[in-house]
Amino acid sequence: MATSTYAVAVSFDVPICISVASILSMSYLVVFFYSVIQILQLWLNGSKLSHRKRAFIRMVIFNLVRFVWYAMSSYHLLPENFDTTFVDVEYFSGLSQIADFTTWEVLTHFTFLWPTALLFTANSWILTNWLQLYQTEKLRQKMEPGHSGSLTPLQRRKKAEWKQKKFYLAHIITNLIIHTSVVLLASAHLPSPGPEYDSWNWFMLGFSPEAVLACICAVLLILMTFYCCRILTNLKLVKTSDSDKLKSHTIFTLMISGSLLIYYIQIILFQIYAIYNPVEPNSIQPDSLMIAHALLRAFELIHSVFLLTVLAFPSLSLRSPFPGKTRAITQDWLTNVLRDNGTIKSTTTVIAFSTVSLYGGCHFKVAKVSLTYSVEKPDDPHKTIVVKLLCWHKSIWERIFLYSKYLLGVMDKDCMYLKSYRIESLFYKSDSLDIIRGFHIPETYYNLNDVFNNRFGMVLQDLSKNHDGQPGGFTFDESKRILWAVAEFHAWNRKKKLSKKLAGWESAGYWTGSKCEANKSEVAACWDKVMRNFPELDLQDQYSCFGGLLQDKLKYLDSEFAILSSKKYRTLCHGDFKISNLFVKQPSPNHPDGKVYVIDFQWFGLGNGALDAVYFLYTSLRAEDLPRIPELLSHYYDGLVHFGVSDYPFQEFLHHANIILVDFCVFCICAKYSWMTMTDFKQYEQKVKDGLHLRSTVHMKLILADSYQLVHEWSKRSNPKIKAA
């Protein structure tokens, strides 16, 4: 039998062979776990692995197969030494009865050779990943304004795609050649037909199958790398490119390919060394061959660790990283988002943009983004978009702990907001469920919902060209149109249930149920703070004993609120139906009454439709029209009746509206007014932030006045001795 540099000769003492095999086995096991951790970490961070995923999977399999092979090699390290002299076939228990010894010998050869092929295919996918990134960057440069060329943008795109397809075809062919070679080489070393005939030396001319496979891989690796970097592309463009990602990707790819080529050359050189240093059969192998094998496997392990580490770099991702804030938005990210959604053509690129920060959404960073495309159209409706982003930067253990609480239904502040973000994300995907009636929602170009990683993002249609009622509030006529639209929505979804695809709160609204951050049971003490915070409003004289009256009616409020929220009156509600979330489009031939657009569905869920109507009227109506709230409330009720609600008497509806108003007043006192001053009102007014109840003392006083009158009347009914103030 020909000498090989695979490993120690089989005639070594058993303890030495077991030691070498065990060390190698444990080393590959450690690297296997390292590869699993790396790929899991990328997934947990929300990265899209693209072609890297295929390279990662091959490296995971590579280390696992090597570990199993050396773990089974207690008395041998060479595939050639797999025979009954050194390996007890009964070790495989019943497996030896299924197949003969030759079958297991071929399988052993294949198991030893396959990892060498896996290294090549992993590198091939890395080259494919690099080429796709290069073509994207090259195409972007070609489409920049002022670039001269005879090809149209569409022709350039097709040319780039054709180059990628040709390389992908070459990738498939080379991988097919490699794996076919593994199968043929694994089957080549069969028992010789006689002692005078050595089939191995006859077929391989003294070379081991691993050395032959290394020769094939080395040749194909050189051809693939040259084909990728020199023929289809030009590395000079990389050098002059302003893309740091492409530059780092190129360096990493060339380093990995060079390391793998050195590994294949080492296998070939060690095999040549073994041929010119033959050892007689049945004699002890020299220590140099054992060292050679150890060095070869050590380099293989180092290359594997290096490749896995580089693969985990974010710079190798084809997709632009998720921007945790508006300042991190990039042209590449915007281009990918709009292309994936089909908003812009694959031949169009975002070449410039500008942002203006907006206010909206709890914790969200919202910006209006004006775009410049490589192919401009005068009537392009997507020249401006709205980007809404949220990213909490927490450690992996914090995310696991928070996600566990979220799954268990623990509704602390963070979990509550996570649920609200997820509810909004799912709602924008629910238009196919046929729940949108009366009003419209913006077109959604991008919708990320990653609860575990605390990342949420949306790219939406820009509605700013429509009237938003800012800063003073909606007019009487606009309010009638809005209330009619939401009445249609409530009537259409009356008595409907939530589903998995349409998540929502069991009690719509950000202040209802257990979602309220403030403790409503302390309303009396909070009212005292409100009177101290707003001495200019003279609240003590106008609303005598208001805190005590509210405190006495808390149980009554809770019981009545539970009744009005029961299945009999339940519908789907927006939950935050205020001025900053509404837009009114002017009438058109197709929509003679105009359109009503609604955004921000974080507090969407089940509830009484009067919740949206009352909340809107006291937070979004302009000051001069506030006295007409009863008229507008009746208009909303007429809308319910018009759209088919026939089992809801007006007086019952009016009572429910009053309960909702007082409950909202309790929330405002405990969670808002007791912590605010006139300075806060002025700041909110300057920033045009939130509803008018937090930036207009006129609206604030109306909420307090109407609620005080209602509570006073309720108290008189239950206790006739109480006189009006």
N, C-alpha and C positions, 0 to 999 in steps of 0.2 A: 504493500500500500504506500502511496506517495505521501511524503511528509507535508504537513500543513501548518500554517501559522495560526490556525484557529485558536488553539489552546494548549494546555499542558498535555503531554503524552499520557495515554491511558495507563501506562505501566507505573506511574507514580503511586506512592502509597495512598491508600484510601483517605486518610485524614487530611492530607495536603489538597487533594482534589476537591473534597467536600468544602474545605475552607475557601478555596478560590471561587468555586461556584456560588457559595453562600454570600460572599462579599459582593460579587457581581449582581446576584439576584436582589440583594437588599438595596444596592445602589440604584438599580432600575426601578425598584418599588418606590423609593424616595422621590425620584424624578417623576414617576407616574403620578404620585399624589401632588407634586408641585404643578404638573400640567393641569390636573383637575382643579386645583385651587385657582390657578390663573384664569382659566376659562369661566369658572363660576363667578370670580370677582368681576370679570367684564360683564357677564350677564346681570349680576346684581347691580352694577352701576348703570345698567340700561344701554350698554353699547350694542350697536349693530355690527356683527362680526363679518358679514359679507363673505368674501373668499377666504378670509382668515379662519372662518369657522371650519372649513374643510381641512386647512392645514393643521389647525389645533386638534381636530378629531384624529387625524393620522398620527400626530405625535403622541396622543393619549394611547392609541392602539399600539404604536411602536414600543413604548416603554412597558406596556402591559405584557405584550408577547415576549419581549426580552426577559422580563421578570419570570414568567412561567417557564420559559425554556431553561434558564439557568437554575431555577428551583427544582426542575426535574432531572438535572444533570449531576446527580450525586456522585456517580462513578465515572462520568465522562463529560468532556466539554466539546468534543468534536462530533459533528454529525456522522463522520466516517466510522466512528467507534461504536455506533449503535448496533451492537450484535449481542448474541446470547452469552458471549464470553464475559462481558463486563456488565451487562444489564439483564436483570432478571425480568423476563417478560411477564411473569406472574405478578409483578409489581402493579401492573395495570388491571389487576383483578379480572373481571369478566370481559374487559375490552379486547383481550387477546383472542377471545373466542369469536369475536365479530369479524376481525380481519387478521390476515396472516402477518408474519413478521415483516415481509417486504413492504406492505402497505404502511406499517408504522414507521419503517425506515424512511420512506418517501415523505411521509407527513413530518417527520423530524427535520429532514432537509428543508422542506418548505417553511417550517416554522422558524428555522435559523436564517433563511435567506430573505423572507418577506420583510422584516424590519429595514433591511438595506434599501429595498424598493420603496418603502413607506417614506423614508427620508427624502428620496428623490421626488415623489409625488407631492409631499408637503412643500418643498421648495418650488415646485412647478406652480402650485396655487399661489404662492407668494409673488412669483413673477407675473401671474395673471392679474393679481390685485394691483401690482405696481403699474402695469400697462394701462389698466382702466383709469387709474388716477392720473397718469401722464396724459392720456388722450383727453380727459376732461379738462385739464389745465391748458393743454395745447388748443383745444377748441375754444376755450374762453378767450385766450389771447387773439385767436384768429377773428373772433366776433367783436372785438373791441372797436369802438368808433375810430375811424381814420385808418384802419388796417386795409391795405390794398390787397387785392387778389381777384382771380378770375372766377372762383367758385362762390356760389350762393351759400347762405347759412345751411340750407337743407342739404346741399351737396357735401359740404364739409362734414355735417353730422353723419351722413351715410358713409362717407369715406372713413371716418373714424370708427364707425360701427363695423365696417367691413374688415378693417385691420384687426380689430379685436376678435372678430369671428375667425379670421385666419389663424391668429395665434391660439385661440381656443381649440381649433381643429388640430393644430400641431401639438397642443397640450394633450389632447385625447389620444392621438396616434402614439406619442412617446410613452404615455402611461400604459397603453395597450402593449407596446413592445416590452416594456420593463416587466409587467406582470406575466406576460407569456414566457419571457425568459426565466422567471422564477419557477414557473411550473415545469418547464423543460429541464432546467438544471436540477430541480429537486428529484426528477424522475431518472436522471442520467446515472447516478451512482447506485446501481443495482448489484446484487451478488453476481460475481463472475461465473460463467458457465463451467469453468474448470480451473485447477490450480495453475495451469500453464497460461491462462488467458486473463489479463487484467483489463477489464472493460473500462475502468476509470481512467487509467493512463492512456488507453487507446482513444477514448473519447475526448478527454480534456488535455491531453498532451502534458500532463504533469501539473496543470493548474487546478486549484480548488474551485468549486462552483461560486464561492463568494468573490474570488478574484476575477473570474469571468464576468460576473454580474457587475462588479465595480468598474471594469473596463467599459461595459455597455453604458452604465450610468454616467461615467465621466465624459464619454464622448457626447451623449445626448445632452448632458448638462451644459457643456460648452456651446453646443449648437443652439440650445434653447436660449441661453443667456445672450449670446451674440445676436440671435435672431430678434430677441426682444429689445435689446439696448442699442444695437448698432444698425440694423436693417430697417425695422419698422419705426424706430425712433432715432432721435439724435440727442446724445447726452449734453451737447452744448446748450440746447434749449433749457435743460434742467439747471445748468449753471447760471444762466441769465434770467431764470424765472424768479418772480417775486413771491412764489409760494414756498414758505418754509416747510410745509407738510410734504410737498413733492421732493424737496431737497433731502430732508431727513429720511423719507421713504426710500429714495434712491441709494443713499449710503447704507442703510440697513439691509436692503435687498442684495447689494453687491457684496457686503460683508458675509451674509448668510450663504450666498452662492459660492464665494471663495472658500469659506470654511468647509462646506460640503465637498468641494472639489479636492481640497487637501486630504480630507478623510478618505475619499476613494483612491487617491494616489497612494496613501499610506497602505491601504489593503493590498494594492498591486505590488508595491515595493517589498512589503513583508513576505508576500508569496514568492517573489523572485529570490529573496534571501533564503527562504526555506528550500527552494529547488537546488540552489548552489551549496547548500549545507545539509545534504541528505543524512538521514539517520536510518540505520538498518532496522528492519522489523524486529520486534521483541526487545529492542534496546531502550535505554532510558533517554528521553528527550533532554537536550541541553537546557540549562536555565535561561539562556538567551531567548529561546522560543517562548518560554512561559512569560518572560518580561515583555516580549514583542506583543503577545496576545493581550497582556494587561494594559500596555500602552495604547493599543488599538481601541480596546473597549473604553479606556479612560477618555480618550479623545472623543469617542462617540458620545459618551455621557456629557462631556463639556459642550460639545456642539449642540446636543439636545437641550441643555439648560439655556444656552445662549439663544437658540432659536425660540424657545418658549418665552423667554424674557422679552425678546424683541417683539414677538407677536402680540404681547399684551400692551404694547405702547399705544396710546390713543392716536398718535400720529399716523398709524397704519390703517386707521379706519377710513373707508371711502366716504362715509357720510360726515358732514360737519357736526361737531359736537353740539349737543343741546345747549342753547344759550340760557343760563340760569337767570340772566337779567338782560334788559334791553340793550345795555352797552356791549354785550357779548354777541349780539346779532351780527352775522356775516353775510356776504353776498352768496357764498356757496350754500349756506343753510337756507336762505330764502329761495334760491334757485331750485334746490332739491325739493323743498316743500311744495312749491307751486307746480313743479313738473310732475311730481308723484300724484298730485291731485288732478292733473290734467288742466289746471287753470291756464298754464302757458304751454306752448309747444316744446317738444324736446330739443328743438333747434334754437330756442330762445333762452337767453341768459340774463340774470340780473347783474348789471355791470356797475350800478351805483345806487345808493339809497340815502335817505335822511330820515331822522326820527324826531318826533315831538312827544314828550311824555304826557300821558293822560291820567286822570284819577278814576279809579274804579276797581271793584273787586277786593275782597278781604285778602290782604297780603300780596295780591297780584301786582306785577309790574306791567303796566299797560302803555302802549305807545302807538301812535299813528305813524305809519311808515310810508313815505313817498318813494316810488321805485322808478328807476330808469332801466329800460330793457335794451338788449342788443338789437332787437327788431321792434321799432316803435310803431304804434298805431294811434292815430289822433283820437279815436273813439274808444280806446281800451278802457273797460270799466274797472280794471285792476291796477290802475296807476297808483292808487293808495289802498293800503290794507291796515288792519288793526292787529297787533301782536300782543297777546296776553300770556305772561309767563309767571311761573312760580317754581322755585327750587329751594328746598330747605337743605342746608349743608350739615348733615348729621353723620356720625360715625356708623359703621356697619352694625355695631351692637345696639346703638340707639335706634336705628331703623328696624332691627329685628324686634326689639322690645316694643316699639310703637306699633308696628304692624301686628304683633301678637295681641296687643290691647284692642286694636281696631277689629281684628277677627273675632275676638271674644265679646265685642259689643260694648266695651268700656267707653263711655262718652265723656272723657275729659276734654279740655279745650282743644288740644292738638288733634285728637281723634275726631272730634266734632267737625273741625275744619277740613280734615282729610276726607271725611264722608261727604261734606258739602261740595268739595271740588270734584269728587268722583260723580256725584249726582249731576252736576252741571255738564260734565264731559259726556255722560251717557245720554243726557237730554238732547244734546246737539246731534246725537246719532239716532234720535227717535222719530225723526220726521216721517220715516217710512211706516211708523206704527199708526199713522192717521189720527194723531191727537191734536195737530196744529190746525185750529180753526179760529177765525176772527182776526187774529193778528198774525204777523209773520216773524220769522227769526232770520238773522243774517246768514248768508252763505258761509259754510265752514270749509276752509282750505286745509287745515291741519288740526288734529285733535289728539293730543298725547295724554294718556291717563295711566300714570305709573305710581300707584299708591305706595308700594314698598319703598321706592327710592325717593318718595316725597317730591315728585316732579310732575307738573301739569303745564300744558301749553296749548294754546289755540291761536290759529291765524284766521281772522274773520273778515267778512266783507265790511268795508268802511261805510258807515251810515251817517257820517257827520254832515253830509250835504243836505240831509233832511232836518226838519225843525225838531229841536230837542227840549223846547220849553225853557231853556236857560236864558238868563239866570233867574228871572223872576217867577217863572211858573207857566203852566199851560193856560190858555184862554178858556172861556166857558165853552165855546164851540169845539175846540180841540179836545177838551175834557169829555164832552158828550161822545165824540167819535171814539176816544180811547175806551170809555166805559162800555159803549155798545160792542166794541170788539172783544173786550174781556168777558162780557156777558155771554157772547156767542161761544167763546172758549169754555166757560164754566158750564153752560147748558149742554154743549156737545159731550163733555167728559163727565157729566153728572153720574155718580154712583159707579164709576169705573174703578178698577183696581190697579195697583202697581204690579209690575212684573220684573223679572230678572233683567230684561233688556231696558226697562224703564224704571230705574231706581228713583227713590224719592223719600222724603221724610213722612213718617206717619202723621205728623202734624206740621203742615207747611208754615213757613215764616221763621225768621231768625230769633224771635223773642218768645215763641210758644213752646209749650211742653217743658222738657228738661234742658233745652238748649240755652236758656237765658243765663248769662254769666252772673248777673246780679241776683241777690236774694230778695225776692218780692215780699217775703215776710217782714222785711225791715223797712217797709214803705213809709211808716210814720217817722222814723229817724231820718230817712233820706229826704223826706219833705222838709224837715227842719233845715237840712243842709241846703236845699234848693232856695229857701227863703233867705238864708244868709249869703248865698252865692249871687243872688240877683236882687240886691237892695233897690236898684233903680225901678223895678217893676211893681214894688209895693204889694207883694203877693199875700202878705199876712192879713192885711185888711180886706182884700178882695175874696180870699178863699179861707175863711175862718175854719179851723179844725179839719182842714182837708185831709191831712195825714191820718188823723184818727178815724175819719169816716172811711177812707180807703182800707185801713187796717181791719176795720170791722167787717168789710164786705169782701175780703179775700176768699173766704170759703164759698160764699155765694158766687163770686166770679168764676172760681174753679169749676164748680158744679154746672153752672150755666154754659161755660165754655165747652165743657165735655159734651153737653147735650147738643149744642149747635155744631159740634164737630163729629157727631155720630153718623152712622151710615146713611140715615135718612136724608141728611143735608150735604153729604160729602161729595166733593168733586176734586178735580186737579187744580191746584192753585200755584201761581208764580211764587208767592211768598215774600217778594221784595219789590212790589209793583210801585215804583216811585219814579220821580222825574229823571234821575240819572240813568235809568234803564229803559227809557222810552224814546221813540222817535216817530214823528208823524210826517208822512210823505204827502206832498200836495196832490190834489185830484188829477187824474189823467183819463183819457178816453176809456181805457180798460178798467180803471178804478175811479169812478166818478166821485166817490166819497173819500178818496185817498187811501193810503195804507198806514197801518200801525205796526211798527217794528218793536220787538221786545228782546232784551239781552239779559244776561246774568241770571242763571237759573240755579244758583247754589242752594237756595232755600225752597226749591220746588218740592211739592208733595201733596198730600191729601188734606183737605180742610173745607171750610165753608167759604163759598165764593165771596161773601161779604167781606172777608178778611182783605182781599186784594182791593176791593172797591173803597172801603173805609180808609185803608192805609194810603191809597193813592190820593184821595180827596184832601186829607189833612197834611200831606207832605209834598204835593206837586201842583196844587191849584194856586194861581196867582192871587195876591192878597185882596185885590178889589172884588174878586168873585167868590171869596170865602163865604159870604152870607147866603150864597145860592147852593150851598152843599146839600140841603134837604131836597132841592129840585133835582140836582144831579144824582142823588142817591135813588130817587124815584125813577129817573131815566134809566139807571142801571137795572132796577127791578123790572121795568117795562121790557128791557132787552131780554131778561131771563124768560119772561112770559112769551115774548115774541118767538124765541127759539125753542119753545116747547116745555118749559118748566111750569107745570100746572098744579102741583101739590105743595105749594109754598105760599101761604097767605102773607099779605103785605105786612100786617101788624107783627106777625111772627118774625118775618125778615127784619123789620125795623128794630125789634127788640134784640135780635142777634147782632145787628150792626152796632147798637149801643153797648152791648157787652164787649164787643171787640174793641171799640174805642176806649172804654175805661181800662180794659186789660192792657192795651197799648200805652195808655197814659201811665199806668203803674210801672211798666217797663221803662219808659222815658225818665220818670222820676228817679228810679233806682239805678239805672245803668247809664244814663246820659246826663240829665240836668243836675243831679247831685254832685257830679264831677266836673261840671262846666261853669264858666263865667261868661260875662259879656265879651271878653277878649276872645274866647273860643268861638263864639258866634260870629264875630267879625272876621276871624281867620277862615272859618268855613265859608263865609260869604265871599271873601276875596278869592279863595281857591275854587269856588263853585263846586263844593264837595258835599256829597250826601244829599239827603232830602231837605226840604225847606224847613222842617220842624227843628233842624239843628243850625240853621243860619238865618232864620227870620223869627224875631220875637213875636211878630203878629201871629204866625202859625202856632208858636209855642203857647201863647196866651189863649188861643182858641181851643187847643187841645185841653188845656187846664180848665177853661171856663165851661165847655160843654160837658166834660167829665165830671166836674164839680156839681153841675146842675143835675146830672143823672144820678150820681151817688146820693145827693141830698134828697132827691125824690124817692129813691129806694129806701133811704133811711126813714123818711116820713111815713111810708107805707107800713114798714115793720114796727115803727114806734111813733104813734100820733103825737106824742109830746114834743117831738122835735119840731121847731119852727124854722122857717126859712131864714137864712142869714139876712 
